[in-house]
Amino acid sequence: MPLSEQEQRLLDEMERHLLKNDADVVSAPSGDRVLSYRNLVYGAVLLLVGIGALVVGVALAGELGAFAVVIGVIGFLAMLGGVMLAVTPVRRAPGSAPKAPRRKSDAASGGFMDRMNDRWDRRQEGR
């Protein structure tokens, strides 16, 4: 059974609210440690170099023998190091404390369900 226009609008609003709240949770600061964009880039580059070395080691395994195994192991370690570098948080500089989020107006500061209940009550009173 298809949703009515009102139900579709309510569902869209609930989805937007959920996405906004999830984004707030994901971007919430966690203490004095944050991910560094520079480390993410260096980690990704190191990961790609490691993948390349691993592929070269496997491709040359028949021709170079034990040396190809060493290249493959070095490639694997480079991949592991790249991932560890990318996901390891760094300490935040002492003077760069996170900014406090701005508060919305008092009308919008209520919870989502409170606003939904208020809308429902207004809608029922209008009938």
MOPAC internal coordinates of N, CA, C and O (Angstrom, degrees):
PM7 1SCF
backbone

  N    0.0000 0     0.00 0     0.00 0    0    0    0
  C    1.4475 1     0.00 0     0.00 0    1    0    0
  C    1.5206 1   108.07 1     0.00 0    2    1    0
  O    1.2310 1   119.40 1   -54.18 1    3    2    1
  N    1.3161 1   118.75 1   125.82 1    3    2    1
  C    1.4658 1   121.01 1  -178.60 1    5    3    2
  C    1.5285 1   111.51 1   -70.29 1    6    5    3
  O    1.2310 1   121.31 1   -26.60 1    7    6    5
  N    1.3243 1   115.10 1   153.40 1    7    6    5
  C    1.4589 1   121.26 1   178.67 1    9    7    6
  C    1.5164 1   110.72 1   -78.03 1   10    9    7
  O    1.2310 1   121.13 1   -33.61 1   11   10    9
  N    1.3297 1   115.45 1   146.39 1   11   10    9
  C    1.4590 1   119.02 1   175.22 1   13   11   10
  C    1.5232 1   108.73 1   -71.59 1   14   13   11
  O    1.2310 1   120.53 1   -11.60 1   15   14   13
  N    1.3077 1   116.58 1   168.40 1   15   14   13
  C    1.4600 1   121.06 1  -178.81 1   17   15   14
  C    1.5315 1   110.88 1   -61.93 1   18   17   15
  O    1.2310 1   120.78 1   139.58 1   19   18   17
  N    1.3256 1   116.11 1   -40.42 1   19   18   17
  C    1.4668 1   120.80 1   179.40 1   21   19   18
  C    1.5295 1   110.81 1   -65.62 1   22   21   19
  O    1.2310 1   120.49 1   136.73 1   23   22   21
  N    1.3220 1   116.67 1   -43.27 1   23   22   21
  C    1.4593 1   120.26 1   179.19 1   25   23   22
  C    1.5277 1   110.61 1   -64.99 1   26   25   23
  O    1.2310 1   120.21 1   141.94 1   27   26   25
  N    1.3198 1   117.20 1   -38.06 1   27   26   25
  C    1.4614 1   120.66 1   178.85 1   29   27   26
  C    1.5192 1   110.91 1   -64.91 1   30   29   27
  O    1.2310 1   120.08 1   137.71 1   31   30   29
  N    1.3538 1   117.44 1   -42.29 1   31   30   29
  C    1.4599 1   120.47 1   177.37 1   33   31   30
  C    1.5184 1   110.79 1   -62.54 1   34   33   31
  O    1.2310 1   120.14 1   137.04 1   35   34   33
  N    1.3471 1   117.33 1   -42.96 1   35   34   33
  C    1.4526 1   121.39 1   179.68 1   37   35   34
  C    1.5273 1   110.68 1   -63.22 1   38   37   35
  O    1.2310 1   120.51 1   138.25 1   39   38   37
  N    1.3303 1   116.64 1   -41.75 1   39   38   37
  C    1.4611 1   120.84 1   178.35 1   41   39   38
  C    1.5244 1   110.86 1   -64.25 1   42   41   39
  O    1.2310 1   120.15 1   137.50 1   43   42   41
  N    1.3299 1   117.33 1   -42.50 1   43   42   41
  C    1.4694 1   120.57 1   177.78 1   45   43   42
  C    1.5201 1   111.14 1   -62.07 1   46   45   43
  O    1.2310 1   120.69 1   138.38 1   47   46   45
  N    1.3254 1   116.28 1   -41.62 1   47   46   45
  C    1.4641 1   119.43 1   179.14 1   49   47   46
  C    1.5277 1   111.22 1   -65.48 1   50   49   47
  O    1.2310 1   120.46 1   139.72 1   51   50   49
  N    1.3185 1   116.72 1   -40.28 1   51   50   49
  C    1.4679 1   120.06 1   178.65 1   53   51   50
  C    1.5243 1   110.34 1   -64.45 1   54   53   51
  O    1.2310 1   119.79 1   140.02 1   55   54   53
  N    1.3285 1   118.01 1   -39.98 1   55   54   53
  C    1.4629 1   121.21 1   178.62 1   57   55   54
  C    1.5232 1   111.09 1   -64.42 1   58   57   55
  O    1.2310 1   120.44 1   136.20 1   59   58   57
  N    1.3416 1   116.77 1   -43.80 1   59   58   57
  C    1.4627 1   119.77 1   178.10 1   61   59   58
  C    1.5217 1   110.80 1   -60.93 1   62   61   59
  O    1.2310 1   120.53 1   137.57 1   63   62   61
  N    1.3242 1   116.58 1   -42.43 1   63   62   61
  C    1.4557 1   120.30 1  -179.96 1   65   63   62
  C    1.5342 1   110.95 1   -64.32 1   66   65   63
  O    1.2310 1   120.91 1   137.95 1   67   66   65
  N    1.3224 1   115.86 1   -42.05 1   67   66   65
  C    1.4653 1   119.58 1   179.11 1   69   67   66
  C    1.5192 1   111.05 1   -63.65 1   70   69   67
  O    1.2310 1   120.03 1   136.52 1   71   70   69
  N    1.3266 1   117.54 1   -43.48 1   71   70   69
  C    1.4637 1   120.22 1   178.67 1   73   71   70
  C    1.5176 1   111.29 1   -63.82 1   74   73   71
  O    1.2310 1   120.52 1   140.68 1   75   74   73
  N    1.3379 1   116.61 1   -39.32 1   75   74   73
  C    1.4593 1   120.04 1   179.45 1   77   75   74
  C    1.5324 1   110.08 1   -64.90 1   78   77   75
  O    1.2310 1   120.11 1   136.71 1   79   78   77
  N    1.3198 1   117.39 1   -43.29 1   79   78   77
  C    1.4593 1   120.30 1  -179.79 1   81   79   78
  C    1.5140 1   111.54 1   -68.29 1   82   81   79
  O    1.2310 1   119.73 1   141.66 1   83   82   81
  N    1.3323 1   118.11 1   -38.34 1   83   82   81
  C    1.4614 1   120.13 1   177.36 1   85   83   82
  C    1.5092 1   110.45 1   -63.85 1   86   85   83
  O    1.2310 1   120.11 1   139.85 1   87   86   85
  N    1.3231 1   117.40 1   -40.15 1   87   86   85
  C    1.4605 1   120.26 1   177.76 1   89   87   86
  C    1.5245 1   109.87 1   -63.17 1   90   89   87
  O    1.2310 1   119.86 1   142.87 1   91   90   89
  N    1.3353 1   117.86 1   -37.13 1   91   90   89
  C    1.4587 1   120.72 1   177.71 1   93   91   90
  C    1.5180 1   110.67 1   -63.78 1   94   93   91
  O    1.2310 1   120.14 1   139.92 1   95   94   93
  N    1.3251 1   117.34 1   -40.08 1   95   94   93
  C    1.4612 1   120.61 1  -179.39 1   97   95   94
  C    1.5151 1   110.37 1   -67.60 1   98   97   95
  O    1.2310 1   120.41 1   137.08 1   99   98   97
  N    1.3325 1   116.83 1   -42.92 1   99   98   97
  C    1.4602 1   120.44 1  -178.00 1  101   99   98
  C    1.5161 1   111.37 1   -65.63 1  102  101   99
  O    1.2310 1   120.06 1   140.60 1  103  102  101
  N    1.3374 1   117.50 1   -39.40 1  103  102  101
  C    1.4500 1   119.85 1  -175.87 1  105  103  102
  C    1.5217 1   113.16 1   -90.16 1  106  105  103
  O    1.2310 1   119.79 1  -175.46 1  107  106  105
  N    1.3379 1   118.00 1     4.54 1  107  106  105
  C    1.4608 1   120.37 1  -179.72 1  109  107  106
  C    1.5258 1   109.80 1   -66.12 1  110  109  107
  O    1.2310 1   120.00 1   -45.84 1  111  110  109
  N    1.3264 1   117.61 1   134.16 1  111  110  109
  C    1.4607 1   119.57 1   179.49 1  113  111  110
  C    1.5214 1   110.88 1   -67.71 1  114  113  111
  O    1.2310 1   120.63 1   -34.85 1  115  114  113
  N    1.3159 1   116.41 1   145.15 1  115  114  113
  C    1.4598 1   120.50 1  -179.58 1  117  115  114
  C    1.5209 1   109.04 1  -121.94 1  118  117  115
  O    1.2310 1   120.95 1   -97.14 1  119  118  117
  N    1.3056 1   115.79 1    82.86 1  119  118  117
  C    1.4538 1   120.35 1   177.39 1  121  119  118
  C    1.5159 1   112.08 1    75.97 1  122  121  119
  O    1.2310 1   121.20 1    34.53 1  123  122  121
  N    1.3297 1   115.31 1  -145.47 1  123  122  121
  C    1.4630 1   119.83 1  -176.45 1  125  123  122
  C    1.5260 1   111.83 1  -101.29 1  126  125  123
  O    1.2310 1   119.72 1  -163.58 1  127  126  125
  N    1.3176 1   118.13 1    16.42 1  127  126  125
  C    1.4582 1   121.49 1  -178.66 1  129  127  126
  C    1.5281 1   109.15 1  -119.59 1  130  129  127
  O    1.2310 1   121.12 1   -46.98 1  131  130  129
  N    1.3365 1   115.46 1   133.02 1  131  130  129
  C    1.4659 1   121.80 1   179.52 1  133  131  130
  C    1.5244 1   109.45 1  -135.49 1  134  133  131
  O    1.2310 1   120.71 1   -19.87 1  135  134  133
  N    1.3336 1   116.24 1   160.13 1  135  134  133
  C    1.4590 1   120.19 1   174.85 1  137  135  134
  C    1.5205 1   108.94 1   -78.33 1  138  137  135
  O    1.2310 1   121.19 1   -40.37 1  139  138  137
  N    1.3132 1   115.32 1   139.63 1  139  138  137
  C    1.4514 1   121.29 1  -179.42 1  141  139  138
  C    1.5232 1   109.30 1   -98.57 1  142  141  139
  O    1.2310 1   120.81 1   -50.26 1  143  142  141
  N    1.3349 1   116.06 1   129.74 1  143  142  141
  C    1.4624 1   120.49 1   178.00 1  145  143  142
  C    1.5272 1   110.28 1   -61.47 1  146  145  143
  O    1.2310 1   120.46 1   140.62 1  147  146  145
  N    1.3188 1   116.73 1   -39.38 1  147  146  145
  C    1.4673 1   121.13 1   179.71 1  149  147  146
  C    1.5287 1   110.13 1   -61.80 1  150  149  147
  O    1.2310 1   120.30 1   136.03 1  151  150  149
  N    1.3437 1   117.03 1   -43.97 1  151  150  149
  C    1.4610 1   119.97 1   179.31 1  153  151  150
  C    1.5254 1   111.43 1   -66.48 1  154  153  151
  O    1.2310 1   120.15 1   145.92 1  155  154  153
  N    1.3330 1   117.32 1   -34.08 1  155  154  153
  C    1.4644 1   119.76 1   176.37 1  157  155  154
  C    1.5249 1   110.70 1   -62.85 1  158  157  155
  O    1.2310 1   120.54 1   136.57 1  159  158  157
  N    1.3247 1   116.56 1   -43.43 1  159  158  157
  C    1.4666 1   120.34 1  -179.65 1  161  159  158
  C    1.5254 1   110.54 1   -66.87 1  162  161  159
  O    1.2310 1   120.52 1   132.36 1  163  162  161
  N    1.3322 1   116.61 1   -47.64 1  163  162  161
  C    1.4717 1   119.39 1   179.34 1  165  163  162
  C    1.5257 1   111.05 1   -62.17 1  166  165  163
  O    1.2310 1   120.64 1   140.47 1  167  166  165
  N    1.3203 1   116.38 1   -39.53 1  167  166  165
  C    1.4659 1   119.99 1   178.65 1  169  167  166
  C    1.5160 1   111.59 1   -63.95 1  170  169  167
  O    1.2310 1   120.32 1   138.64 1  171  170  169
  N    1.3350 1   116.99 1   -41.36 1  171  170  169
  C    1.4624 1   120.29 1   179.02 1  173  171  170
  C    1.5276 1   110.83 1   -65.39 1  174  173  171
  O    1.2310 1   120.41 1   139.17 1  175  174  173
  N    1.3177 1   116.82 1   -40.83 1  175  174  173
  C    1.4734 1   119.99 1   178.25 1  177  175  174
  C    1.5223 1   110.45 1   -64.30 1  178  177  175
  O    1.2310 1   120.42 1   136.35 1  179  178  177
  N    1.3246 1   116.79 1   -43.65 1  179  178  177
  C    1.4630 1   120.61 1   178.94 1  181  179  178
  C    1.5239 1   110.74 1   -64.58 1  182  181  179
  O    1.2310 1   120.10 1   143.56 1  183  182  181
  N    1.3113 1   117.42 1   -36.44 1  183  182  181
  C    1.4626 1   121.35 1   177.05 1  185  183  182
  C    1.5262 1   110.23 1   -63.36 1  186  185  183
  O    1.2310 1   120.29 1   135.45 1  187  186  185
  N    1.3289 1   117.05 1   -44.55 1  187  186  185
  C    1.4729 1   120.03 1   179.32 1  189  187  186
  C    1.5249 1   111.77 1   -65.41 1  190  189  187
  O    1.2310 1   120.45 1   140.11 1  191  190  189
  N    1.3334 1   116.75 1   -39.89 1  191  190  189
  C    1.4708 1   119.66 1   176.91 1  193  191  190
  C    1.5254 1   109.89 1   -63.07 1  194  193  191
  O    1.2310 1   120.41 1   139.18 1  195  194  193
  N    1.3193 1   116.82 1   -40.82 1  195  194  193
  C    1.4633 1   120.49 1   178.47 1  197  195  194
  C    1.5129 1   112.64 1   -63.64 1  198  197  195
  O    1.2310 1   120.75 1   139.01 1  199  198  197
  N    1.3286 1   116.17 1   -40.99 1  199  198  197
  C    1.4700 1   119.42 1   177.52 1  201  199  198
  C    1.5276 1   109.76 1   -63.01 1  202  201  199
  O    1.2310 1   120.90 1   137.42 1  203  202  201
  N    1.3374 1   115.88 1   -42.58 1  203  202  201
  C    1.4614 1   119.23 1   178.02 1  205  203  202
  C    1.5161 1   112.26 1   -60.91 1  206  205  203
  O    1.2310 1   120.29 1   136.27 1  207  206  205
  N    1.3345 1   117.06 1   -43.73 1  207  206  205
  C    1.4691 1   120.53 1   179.78 1  209  207  206
  C    1.5203 1   110.72 1   -65.48 1  210  209  207
  O    1.2310 1   120.59 1   141.88 1  211  210  209
  N    1.3289 1   116.47 1   -38.12 1  211  210  209
  C    1.4615 1   119.72 1   178.87 1  213  211  210
  C    1.5256 1   111.00 1   -64.91 1  214  213  211
  O    1.2310 1   120.29 1   138.05 1  215  214  213
  N    1.3135 1   117.06 1   -41.95 1  215  214  213
  C    1.4719 1   121.11 1   178.57 1  217  215  214
  C    1.5206 1   110.17 1   -65.48 1  218  217  215
  O    1.2310 1   120.06 1   137.60 1  219  218  217
  N    1.3246 1   117.49 1   -42.40 1  219  218  217
  C    1.4706 1   120.48 1   178.37 1  221  219  218
  C    1.5253 1   110.19 1   -63.14 1  222  221  219
  O    1.2310 1   120.79 1   138.44 1  223  222  221
  N    1.3341 1   116.10 1   -41.56 1  223  222  221
  C    1.4607 1   119.28 1   178.88 1  225  223  222
  C    1.5181 1   112.62 1   -62.10 1  226  225  223
  O    1.2310 1   120.41 1   139.04 1  227  226  225
  N    1.3235 1   116.81 1   -40.96 1  227  226  225
  C    1.4706 1   120.38 1   179.29 1  229  227  226
  C    1.5312 1   110.41 1   -70.73 1  230  229  227
  O    1.2310 1   120.48 1   140.01 1  231  230  229
  N    1.3277 1   116.70 1   -39.99 1  231  230  229
  C    1.4640 1   119.99 1  -178.24 1  233  231  230
  C    1.5255 1   112.04 1   -66.55 1  234  233  231
  O    1.2310 1   120.45 1   146.82 1  235  234  233
  N    1.3173 1   116.74 1   -33.18 1  235  234  233
  C    1.4725 1   120.21 1  -177.43 1  237  235  234
  C    1.5226 1   112.64 1   -98.42 1  238  237  235
  O    1.2310 1   119.84 1  -167.93 1  239  238  237
  N    1.3086 1   117.92 1    12.07 1  239  238  237
  C    1.4694 1   120.86 1  -175.84 1  241  239  238
  C    1.5251 1   111.74 1   -60.80 1  242  241  239
  O    1.2310 1   119.52 1   143.21 1  243  242  241
  N    1.3279 1   118.51 1   -36.79 1  243  242  241
  C    1.4659 1   121.08 1  -178.74 1  245  243  242
  C    1.5154 1   112.71 1   -73.01 1  246  245  243
  O    1.2310 1   120.28 1   148.04 1  247  246  245
  N    1.3283 1   117.07 1   -31.96 1  247  246  245
  C    1.4558 1   120.30 1  -175.18 1  249  247  246
  C    1.5252 1   113.06 1   -88.60 1  250  249  247
  O    1.2310 1   120.26 1   140.15 1  251  250  249
  N    1.3289 1   117.10 1   -39.85 1  251  250  249
  C    1.4564 1   120.06 1  -173.92 1  253  251  250
  C    1.5171 1   114.04 1  -100.74 1  254  253  251
  O    1.2310 1   119.51 1   165.61 1  255  254  253
  N    1.3061 1   118.54 1   -14.39 1  255  254  253
  C    1.4613 1   121.97 1   176.41 1  257  255  254
  C    1.5184 1   112.89 1    67.16 1  258  257  255
  O    1.2310 1   120.76 1    60.35 1  259  258  257
  N    1.3301 1   116.15 1  -119.65 1  259  258  257
  C    1.4649 1   122.14 1  -174.81 1  261  259  258
  C    1.5285 1   111.58 1   -66.00 1  262  261  259
  O    1.2310 1   119.82 1   148.15 1  263  262  261
  N    1.3142 1   117.94 1   -31.85 1  263  262  261
  C    1.4661 1   120.12 1   179.07 1  265  263  262
  C    1.5296 1   110.53 1   -63.85 1  266  265  263
  O    1.2310 1   120.10 1   144.02 1  267  266  265
  N    1.3254 1   117.42 1   -35.98 1  267  266  265
  C    1.4595 1   121.18 1   178.44 1  269  267  266
  C    1.5193 1   110.81 1   -66.52 1  270  269  267
  O    1.2310 1   120.02 1   144.85 1  271  270  269
  N    1.3175 1   117.56 1   -35.15 1  271  270  269
  C    1.4686 1   121.20 1   177.10 1  273  271  270
  C    1.5242 1   109.31 1   -64.70 1  274  273  271
  O    1.2310 1   120.23 1   138.73 1  275  274  273
  N    1.3312 1   117.16 1   -41.27 1  275  274  273
  C    1.4657 1   120.97 1   178.44 1  277  275  274
  C    1.5388 1   109.73 1   -63.17 1  278  277  275
  O    1.2310 1   120.22 1   137.92 1  279  278  277
  N    1.3340 1   117.18 1   -42.08 1  279  278  277
  C    1.4659 1   120.42 1   177.68 1  281  279  278
  C    1.5318 1   110.00 1   -61.59 1  282  281  279
  O    1.2310 1   120.11 1   136.98 1  283  282  281
  N    1.3215 1   117.39 1   -43.02 1  283  282  281
  C    1.4608 1   121.60 1   179.04 1  285  283  282
  C    1.5198 1   112.45 1   -62.86 1  286  285  283
  O    1.2310 1   120.54 1   137.62 1  287  286  285
  N    1.3317 1   116.57 1   -42.38 1  287  286  285
  C    1.4677 1   120.34 1   178.67 1  289  287  286
  C    1.5183 1   110.54 1   -66.14 1  290  289  287
  O    1.2310 1   120.12 1   138.32 1  291  290  289
  N    1.3152 1   117.38 1   -41.68 1  291  290  289
  C    1.4697 1   120.44 1   177.06 1  293  291  290
  C    1.5267 1   110.00 1   -62.38 1  294  293  291
  O    1.2310 1   120.14 1   138.83 1  295  294  293
  N    1.3249 1   117.34 1   -41.17 1  295  294  293
  C    1.4615 1   121.07 1   176.87 1  297  295  294
  C    1.5172 1   111.79 1   -61.49 1  298  297  295
  O    1.2310 1   120.45 1   136.86 1  299  298  297
  N    1.3346 1   116.74 1   -43.14 1  299  298  297
  C    1.4630 1   120.16 1   178.39 1  301  299  298
  C    1.5260 1   110.68 1   -63.24 1  302  301  299
  O    1.2310 1   120.22 1   136.00 1  303  302  301
  N    1.3283 1   117.18 1   -44.00 1  303  302  301
  C    1.4637 1   120.03 1   179.00 1  305  303  302
  C    1.5287 1   111.62 1   -64.43 1  306  305  303
  O    1.2310 1   120.44 1   144.38 1  307  306  305
  N    1.3371 1   116.76 1   -35.62 1  307  306  305
  C    1.4653 1   119.98 1   176.62 1  309  307  306
  C    1.5258 1   110.42 1   -65.93 1  310  309  307
  O    1.2310 1   120.23 1   139.87 1  311  310  309
  N    1.3301 1   117.16 1   -40.13 1  311  310  309
  C    1.4637 1   120.41 1   176.91 1  313  311  310
  C    1.5254 1   110.48 1   -62.79 1  314  313  311
  O    1.2310 1   120.35 1   134.51 1  315  314  313
  N    1.3027 1   116.93 1   -45.49 1  315  314  313
  C    1.4631 1   121.31 1   179.43 1  317  315  314
  C    1.5242 1   110.38 1   -62.19 1  318  317  315
  O    1.2310 1   120.54 1   135.68 1  319  318  317
  N    1.3232 1   116.58 1   -44.32 1  319  318  317
  C    1.4669 1   120.21 1   178.26 1  321  319  318
  C    1.5181 1   112.31 1   -63.30 1  322  321  319
  O    1.2310 1   120.22 1   141.76 1  323  322  321
  N    1.3272 1   117.18 1   -38.24 1  323  322  321
  C    1.4655 1   121.09 1   178.34 1  325  323  322
  C    1.5173 1   112.14 1   -63.57 1  326  325  323
  O    1.2310 1   120.70 1   136.75 1  327  326  325
  N    1.3150 1   116.27 1   -43.25 1  327  326  325
  C    1.4680 1   119.72 1   178.43 1  329  327  326
  C    1.5221 1   109.98 1   -65.72 1  330  329  327
  O    1.2310 1   120.31 1   136.19 1  331  330  329
  N    1.3204 1   117.00 1   -43.81 1  331  330  329
  C    1.4668 1   119.74 1   179.61 1  333  331  330
  C    1.5297 1   111.09 1   -63.29 1  334  333  331
  O    1.2310 1   120.16 1   139.75 1  335  334  333
  N    1.3157 1   117.29 1   -40.25 1  335  334  333
  C    1.4608 1   120.97 1   178.00 1  337  335  334
  C    1.5310 1   111.17 1   -63.98 1  338  337  335
  O    1.2310 1   120.66 1   139.82 1  339  338  337
  N    1.3209 1   116.34 1   -40.18 1  339  338  337
  C    1.4627 1   120.10 1  -176.62 1  341  339  338
  C    1.5242 1   112.47 1   -70.13 1  342  341  339
  O    1.2310 1   119.66 1   144.78 1  343  342  341
  N    1.3163 1   118.26 1   -35.22 1  343  342  341
  C    1.4698 1   119.88 1  -173.76 1  345  343  342
  C    1.5157 1   113.97 1   -99.89 1  346  345  343
  O    1.2310 1   119.40 1   176.25 1  347  346  345
  N    1.3157 1   118.75 1    -3.75 1  347  346  345
  C    1.4573 1   120.59 1   179.67 1  349  347  346
  C    1.5232 1   109.78 1   -83.26 1  350  349  347
  O    1.2310 1   120.13 1   -57.39 1  351  350  349
  N    1.3420 1   117.35 1   122.61 1  351  350  349
  C    1.4665 1   119.29 1   179.36 1  353  351  350
  C    1.5226 1   111.07 1   -73.84 1  354  353  351
  O    1.2310 1   120.89 1   -26.80 1  355  354  353
  N    1.3248 1   115.91 1   153.20 1  355  354  353
  C    1.4635 1   121.98 1   177.61 1  357  355  354
  C    1.5174 1   108.51 1  -111.75 1  358  357  355
  O    1.2310 1   120.94 1   -21.56 1  359  358  357
  N    1.3108 1   115.81 1   158.44 1  359  358  357
  C    1.4671 1   119.79 1   178.66 1  361  359  358
  C    1.5162 1   109.78 1   -70.72 1  362  361  359
  O    1.2310 1   121.56 1   -40.15 1  363  362  361
  N    1.3051 1   114.62 1   139.85 1  363  362  361
  C    1.4597 1   121.25 1   177.44 1  365  363  362
  C    1.5220 1   108.12 1   -77.82 1  366  365  363
  O    1.2310 1   120.59 1   -34.39 1  367  366  365
  N    1.3125 1   116.49 1   145.61 1  367  366  365
  C    1.4586 1   120.85 1   177.31 1  369  367  366
  C    1.5348 1   109.25 1   -62.55 1  370  369  367
  O    1.2310 1   119.74 1   -36.75 1  371  370  369
  N    1.3441 1   118.09 1   143.25 1  371  370  369
  C    1.4667 1   120.56 1  -175.05 1  373  371  370
  C    1.5206 1   113.57 1   -57.74 1  374  373  371
  O    1.2310 1   118.73 1   144.80 1  375  374  373
  N    1.3142 1   120.03 1   -35.20 1  375  374  373
  C    1.4549 1   121.78 1  -176.82 1  377  375  374
  C    1.5160 1   113.82 1   -85.74 1  378  377  375
  O    1.2310 1   119.64 1   173.78 1  379  378  377
  N    1.3184 1   118.29 1    -6.22 1  379  378  377
  C    1.4611 1   119.90 1  -175.28 1  381  379  378
  C    1.5213 1   110.57 1  -104.87 1  382  381  379
  O    1.2310 1   120.67 1  -116.91 1  383  382  381
  N    1.3106 1   116.32 1    63.09 1  383  382  381
  C    1.4633 1   120.94 1   177.71 1  385  383  382
  C    1.5207 1   108.66 1   -69.49 1  386  385  383
  O    1.2310 1   120.11 1   -31.67 1  387  386  385
  N    1.3300 1   117.39 1   148.33 1  387  386  385
  C    1.4605 1   119.05 1  -179.69 1  389  387  386
  C    1.5110 1   111.06 1   -66.93 1  390  389  387
  O    1.2310 1   121.26 1   -35.05 1  391  390  389
  N    1.3244 1   115.19 1   144.95 1  391  390  389
  C    1.4532 1   120.08 1   179.74 1  393  391  390
  C    1.5170 1   109.24 1   -75.38 1  394  393  391
  O    1.2310 1   121.05 1   -38.35 1  395  394  393
  N    1.3320 1   115.59 1   141.65 1  395  394  393
  C    1.4527 1   120.02 1   177.72 1  397  395  394
  C    1.5263 1   109.07 1   -71.91 1  398  397  395
  O    1.2310 1   120.14 1   -41.84 1  399  398  397
  N    1.3260 1   117.34 1   138.16 1  399  398  397
  C    1.4584 1   118.73 1   179.76 1  401  399  398
  C    1.5144 1   111.00 1   -66.73 1  402  401  399
  O    1.2310 1   121.32 1   -33.79 1  403  402  401
  N    1.3330 1   115.07 1   146.21 1  403  402  401
  C    1.4590 1   119.61 1   179.73 1  405  403  402
  C    1.5201 1   109.75 1   -73.74 1  406  405  403
  O    1.2310 1   121.23 1   -38.15 1  407  406  405
  N    1.3108 1   115.25 1   141.85 1  407  406  405
  C    1.4564 1   120.95 1   178.41 1  409  407  406
  C    1.5179 1   109.19 1   -82.98 1  410  409  407
  O    1.2310 1   121.07 1   -37.23 1  411  410  409
  N    1.2998 1   115.56 1   142.77 1  411  410  409
  C    1.4491 1   119.91 1   174.97 1  413  411  410
  C    1.5188 1   108.29 1   -82.12 1  414  413  411
  O    1.2310 1   120.85 1    -6.16 1  415  414  413
  N    1.3093 1   115.98 1   173.84 1  415  414  413
  C    1.4585 1   119.41 1   179.48 1  417  415  414
  C    1.5237 1   110.02 1   -64.07 1  418  417  415
  O    1.2310 1   120.90 1   -18.63 1  419  418  417
  N    1.3266 1   115.88 1   161.37 1  419  418  417
  C    1.4587 1   120.15 1  -177.35 1  421  419  418
  C    1.5273 1   111.94 1   -59.92 1  422  421  419
  O    1.2310 1   120.11 1   148.57 1  423  422  421
  N    1.3187 1   117.39 1   -31.43 1  423  422  421
  C    1.4566 1   120.19 1  -179.75 1  425  423  422
  C    1.5238 1   110.89 1   -64.97 1  426  425  423
  O    1.2310 1   120.46 1   145.76 1  427  426  425
  N    1.3259 1   116.73 1   -34.24 1  427  426  425
  C    1.4632 1   120.17 1  -177.67 1  429  427  426
  C    1.5182 1   112.38 1   -95.37 1  430  429  427
  O    1.2310 1   119.55 1  -179.94 1  431  430  429
  N    1.3408 1   118.46 1     0.06 1  431  430  429
  C    1.4573 1   119.64 1  -175.47 1  433  431  430
  C    1.5203 1   112.34 1   -81.51 1  434  433  431
  O    1.2310 1   119.52 1   167.66 1  435  434  433
  N    1.3329 1   118.52 1   -12.34 1  435  434  433
  C    1.4582 1   120.73 1   177.61 1  437  435  434
  C    1.5139 1   110.41 1   -68.20 1  438  437  435
  O    1.2310 1   121.00 1   -16.94 1  439  438  437
  N    1.3222 1   115.70 1   163.06 1  439  438  437
  C    1.4454 1   119.67 1   179.55 1  441  439  438
  C    1.5174 1   111.68 1   -70.40 1  442  441  439
  O    1.2310 1   121.08 1   -15.04 1  443  442  441
  N    1.3032 1   115.53 1   164.96 1  443  442  441
  C    1.4558 1   121.50 1  -178.44 1  445  443  442
  C    1.5207 1   110.64 1   -61.23 1  446  445  443
  O    1.2310 1   120.35 1   134.17 1  447  446  445
  N    1.3198 1   116.93 1   -45.83 1  447  446  445
  C    1.4560 1   119.80 1  -178.78 1  449  447  446
  C    1.5237 1   111.31 1   -66.15 1  450  449  447
  O    1.2310 1   120.05 1   145.55 1  451  450  449
  N    1.3328 1   117.50 1   -34.45 1  451  450  449
  C    1.4669 1   120.13 1   176.56 1  453  451  450
  C    1.5254 1   110.26 1   -61.97 1  454  453  451
  O    1.2310 1   120.69 1   135.80 1  455  454  453
  N    1.3372 1   116.28 1   -44.20 1  455  454  453
  C    1.4585 1   119.60 1   178.65 1  457  455  454
  C    1.5182 1   111.39 1   -64.80 1  458  457  455
  O    1.2310 1   120.39 1   140.47 1  459  458  457
  N    1.3345 1   116.86 1   -39.53 1  459  458  457
  C    1.4649 1   120.25 1   178.06 1  461  459  458
  C    1.5306 1   110.44 1   -63.73 1  462  461  459
  O    1.2310 1   120.54 1   137.52 1  463  462  461
  N    1.3350 1   116.58 1   -42.48 1  463  462  461
  C    1.4666 1   120.50 1   178.70 1  465  463  462
  C    1.5182 1   110.94 1   -64.12 1  466  465  463
  O    1.2310 1   120.05 1   139.08 1  467  466  465
  N    1.3207 1   117.50 1   -40.92 1  467  466  465
  C    1.4605 1   120.89 1   178.13 1  469  467  466
  C    1.5324 1   110.73 1   -63.00 1  470  469  467
  O    1.2310 1   120.72 1   136.98 1  471  470  469
  N    1.3128 1   116.24 1   -43.02 1  471  470  469
  C    1.4638 1   119.67 1   178.03 1  473  471  470
  C    1.5190 1   111.12 1   -62.90 1  474  473  471
  O    1.2310 1   120.91 1   138.70 1  475  474  473
  N    1.3309 1   115.87 1   -41.30 1  475  474  473
  C    1.4577 1   120.51 1   179.70 1  477  475  474
  C    1.5312 1   110.04 1   -63.18 1  478  477  475
  O    1.2310 1   120.88 1   135.53 1  479  478  477
  N    1.3317 1   115.93 1   -44.47 1  479  478  477
  C    1.4637 1   119.59 1   179.71 1  481  479  478
  C    1.5194 1   110.88 1   -62.35 1  482  481  479
  O    1.2310 1   119.85 1   135.61 1  483  482  481
  N    1.3298 1   117.89 1   -44.39 1  483  482  481
  C    1.4657 1   120.66 1   178.69 1  485  483  482
  C    1.5234 1   111.12 1   -62.05 1  486  485  483
  O    1.2310 1   120.74 1   140.83 1  487  486  485
  N    1.3276 1   116.20 1   -39.17 1  487  486  485
  C    1.4504 1   120.71 1  -179.81 1  489  487  486
  C    1.5363 1   110.68 1   -66.04 1  490  489  487
  O    1.2310 1   120.63 1   138.89 1  491  490  489
  N    1.3402 1   116.41 1   -41.11 1  491  490  489
  C    1.4628 1   119.94 1  -179.40 1  493  491  490
  C    1.5292 1   111.68 1   -69.93 1  494  493  491
  O    1.2310 1   120.07 1   145.14 1  495  494  493
  N    1.3302 1   117.47 1   -34.86 1  495  494  493
  C    1.4561 1   120.55 1   178.36 1  497  495  494
  C    1.5161 1   111.38 1   -69.48 1  498  497  495
  O    1.2310 1   119.63 1   151.48 1  499  498  497
  N    1.2985 1   118.31 1   -28.52 1  499  498  497
  C    1.4535 1   122.69 1  -179.69 1  501  499  498
  C    1.5127 1   113.09 1   -72.95 1  502  501  499
  O    1.2310 1   119.32 1   162.65 1  503  502  501
  N    1.3273 1   118.91 1   -17.35 1  503  502  501
  C    1.4749 1   121.67 1  -178.00 1  505  503  502
  C    1.4846 1   112.93 1   -81.99 1  506  505  503
  O    1.2310 1   120.10 1   180.00 1  507  506  505

